[in-house]
Every structure is written in C-alpha cells, then in structure tokens.
Amino acid sequence: MSSTAITTILDLLPLASNWSIDFVNPTAYYISSVFGFWVPLAQAIVFGFTFATLLILVLTLAMLALPHQLCTMSTSLLKKTSATGIQAESQYSLASRGLVI
C-alpha cells in the first residue's frame, strides 16, 4: 500500500465509523447529526481505496508472475510431448521393419 492510501484510509476511518473527535475540546461523539452525508462518502472512499490497493497489489503480482508460469508450463509440456513422440516414433519404425514381437 502506498503511504498516501494508508494515510487517507486511517484519516477517514473515524468519520466512516460515525465517530467525531474534537481536538479543541477533548471530546469524542458517536453518531452526530452533522454527518448526514459525510459518513457514506467517507465509507465509500475508505472501501474504494482499500479495495483498489489490494486489487492492484494482488493483480500486479499475479500478472508479473504469469509469463514465468506460462514459460514453465509450456517447457514441461514440450518435454513430455517430445519424449512420448520419440518413444512412439521408435516403436513405429521397429514395427514397420517387422522387428517388434
């Protein structure tokens, strides 16, 4: 997570959970009438930042690992195919010569 996203999420968490902290008069209020439309907005921003950050972290890493995985899978499939192809070809050539019992 970037420091900007973490800071924004942590700053909006009290507002998103209906808490109002007054730093001038050290008091805290829960569910104030002032937060009529600010609480849903803060909840949407916190959820959006969290979801987007986690999605970017997971999706970016998965997309970076994808070429390596595809290369590994294709090499193993080619090895299996070529090994069975050689074995089948050698049996065919022996059979065509009448050497297989």
N, C-alpha and C positions, 0 to 999 in steps of 0.2 A: 504494500500500500504506500502511496506517496504521502509525504508529510502534510501536504495540503488537504488531501481527502481525510486523513486521520484527524487533523485539527478541526475541519468543518464538521465531521461526524460527532466528535466529542463536544464541540461547542453547541451543537443543536440538540444533543440528547436531553438536557433538562427541559427545553421547550417542547420537544417531541413527546416527552412523558408527562406533560402538564405541570411541570414544576417551574415556578418563578422565583428567582433568587435576587433579592435586593441587597446590593453590596453597600449602599449608603447607610441604610438602617439594616443591620444584620438580621434579616428575617427571610424565611422561605415560605412561599404559598403554594398550595396544591389546588389545581383546578380553579383558576381565576376566570372571571368573565371577560377579561381583557383579551384572552387568547382565542376569541371566536373563530377566526380563520387562520391564525398563525400556527396552531398546533397541527392541523392536517398538512399545511405547507411544509413545516419542519419534518413531519413524519415522512412525507414523500421525498424530500431531499435526502434525509438520512438513509432511507431504504434504497433510493436510486444510487447514491454514492457507494453504499456497501455492496449492492448487487453488481454494479458496474466494475468496481475494483476487483472483487472476487472473480467475476467472469473474465476480466482481462488477464488476471494472473493465471487462472487455470487454462483458459483458451490459448493464451500466448505460449505457455509452456507445452501444451499439447501440440500446437502447430509447429513449434520448434523441434519437437521430438519425432514428428510424423515422417520426415524424409529418412531419418536413420532407421526407423522401424520398417518402412517400406523397402528400403535397400536390403536390410537384413532378411526380411521375408522373401523377397524376390531371389536373393542369392541362395537361400536354403531350398526354395522350390526348384531353382535351376539345377542345383546339385542333385536333388532327388530325381528329377526328370532325366538328367543326363546319365545318372548311374543306372536307372532302370532301362533307359533306352539302349545303353551299351550292352547290358545283360540280355535284353530281348533280341538285339541285333546279332549277338554272337550265337545265341541258340537258333535263330533263324538260319544263319549261314551254315551251321553244322547240320541242321535238319535238311536243308536243300542239297547238301552233299551226301545225305544218307548216312551220316555218322552218328546220329542220335538214336539210342535204343529205346 
